[in-house]
Amino acid sequence: MGWNQYKIATYFYLNKSLSEIVPTKVIIFADLMSDFDFFDALAPHWDASETESTPEKVAEMLQRMGVERGMSVLDLGTGTGVLLAEIARRVGPEGKIVAIDGSAGMLAIAREKVRGLLPAPEFLQLDFEQQSVEGRFDRVLLYCVYPHLHEPVATLRRLVSDNLTPSGSVMIAFPTDANFIDAIHAQRHADSDRCPTPGELAADLAEAGFKTRVLADEEHAYIVEVR
């Protein structure tokens, strides 16, 4: 299975109805697309099919991640901005939100969704694995993003070194457990490694020199804190 075919399989699993409405040509030509073209193609269909990131679940996960009033939050791979309204509610007007994505299509939808939100998110279109991000943040969120990193350890090293406040942390999170990727592999008969559990991922990253902590390892929550 090609990388973009893997990605679309992942999203079909997380978003049960996406496979019914996404254009067939997106599936057929997924491996010919760049990462960001792929997400541009999915953007118009995304919110209609999102079933896992309910407002209640997002609120619970952000609470577990310790997002609090007055904090600065960097939302990497923000997509259509599914986290932004709840981040804003939690950090309040005195907080700060920067939302980054490489897909212009995803960002266009996110901007429309958060008009009037306080604090107003600052949107940046860039590839955060290839381009530096300015500023330091109390929380850096990688929500449903980590499997799509091409160089995860190097990217995490840079984020921890360049973008965290002294008490800040990176949060690797999903609205489901590690079994969802394993289920995709089983359905698609893909030859690929199984998805690590939060504990396994935390241990692997600790071996790479990070300070890690598992905050959630449940059927509907996967959160690993990295410093």
N, C-alpha and C positions, 0 to 999 in steps of 0.2 A: 504494500500500500504506500503510495506517495505521501509526502508530508501534508499537502493540502487536502488530499483525500482523507487522511487521518483526522485532520482538523474538522472537516465537515461531518465525519462520522461522530466525532465527539459532540458536536453541537446538535446533531440529530438525536443523540441520546439524552442530552440535557434539555432539549426543547422538542418535546414529542411531536408537535405538529409542524416543525420547520420543514421536514422532508416533503410535506404535502403542498407547500406553497412556494418554496424556493425554486427559481427557474432551473429547468433540467440542464441547461447549458452550463450553469455554475458547477454542477456536479461533474459533468463530462469533461470540462476544461479546467477543473480545479488545479491539476498539477501543472498547467501551463501558466497559471497566474502567479504574480508576486503575492507575498503575504498580504500586502495592503490592498491590492486589487481584489483579492479574495474577500476581504472584509467589506470593501466598498460594495461588492455585489450582494452581500448578505444584509447590508445595513437597512434597506427599505422593509425587509421582512422580519427584522430581529424582534422588535418589541411585541409584535402580534403573536409571537411564538414562545416568548420567554415564560417558562413555567416554574423554574427553580428559585429564582431570586425575587421572591415575594417581598413586599414591604416589611412584613413581620419578620421574615428570616433575615433580611438585610439589617434591620434594627438590632436583632439579637446578636448577629455576628459582629457588627461594629461595636456593640457594647463589650463583647468578649475581647475585641482587639484594643479596648481601652481608649477609644476615640471620645474625647471629652471637650468641654467648653474651652474656647480660647486656643485650641490646638491648631497647628499647621499640618495639612494633610496633602500628600502627593498621591494621586490616583493614577497609576500607570496602566495603560491599556484600558482606559475608561470606557471604551466602546460607546454605546448610546447613553452612557451616564446613569446606569441603574443604581449606583451607590450615592450619587451626588446630593439628592434631596435629603436623604437621611444624614449624610455627613454634615451638610449645612445646618440641619436641625440640631445636631449634637454639638458642633463647634461654636455655633452662634455667630452673630454679626462681627464679633471681635476676632474670630478665627480666620484661617486662610485656607483656600483650596486651589490646588493646581491640578488640572486634569489633562493627561497626555495620551494621544493615540496617533498611530501612523496612518489611519484611515480617514480621509477627508469625509467620506460618506457617513461614517459613524459619528464623527465630531459634529457634523451639520445637524444631525438629529439631537445629539446631546445638548447643543447650544439652544435649540428651540425648546427643549423640555425644561430648561432651568431659567428661562427668562423671568426676571424679578426675584430670583433667589438671593438671599443674603446669608453669608457673604457670596458675592458673585464669583463663580469659579473662573480662574484664568485658564483658557484653553490653548494648548500648544500642539501643533501637528509635527511630530518628529519620531524618529526611530531611536528610542532611548537606549538600545543596545549599542548603537553606533554613534550617537550624539550625546554630549554631556547635558545634564539638567542643572540649572542654576538654583541655588538656595538650599537651605537645610530645613528638615521637617521632623515633626514629632512622630508622625506615622507615614510610612511609604507602603502603599497597598498594591499587592499583586493578586488581584481577585480574578480567578479563572484565567490566569495569564502564564503561570510558571511553566506548563508543558510546552509553551510556544517560544520559550527563550532558546536561542541557538547556542549561547554560551552562558549558562545559568550561573556558574561559580564566579566567572569573571564579572558578570553583570552585578551580582550581589556584592562582590568586593568593592566595586566602584560606588554602588549605592550606599553601602555602610560607611565607606571612607569619606565620600564627598557630599552626601545628601541627608545624613541624620544629625539631629541635635544630640547633645551629650546623653540625654535620656531617651532618645528616639529608637524606633525599631522598624524593621521591614516585616510585613505580614503576608505570608503566602497562604491563600485561602480559597476554598471552594464551597459551594452550597450543597455538597454531597460528600460521600466518602470515597476512598481510594478504589472501591469496587467498580465505579462507573467506567473507568478506562479498561479494566479487565473485562467488563461486560462487552465493551465495544470490540475488543480484540477477539473475544469468543464469537461474537456475531459476524465479524468480518473475516475471521480466520486469518488474522494478521500475525506475522512472525515478528514479535516485538516483546521487549521486557515488560513485566507487569508494573503497574503503577505502585510506587512505594507508599506504604502507610505513613501517616504523620510521624510516627516514631522512627521509622526507617529513614525518612527524609531528614529529620532532625539529627539523627546519628550520622548520616552521610555528610551533612553540612558541618557538623561539629568536627568531624575528621578533617575537613578542609580548613578548619581554623575559626569557624564562626561560633558565637554563643547562641544556642538555640533552646527553644522551649516549646513543647506541644501545648497549645491552648484548647484544642478541640479535636477529638477523634471519635466521631459519631456518624450515624447514618446520614444525617443532614447537615453536618458541619465538619470541616477540615481546616484547621488553622495551625500554622507553625510560625512562631516568632523567631526572627533572625536579627542578630546584632553583630 
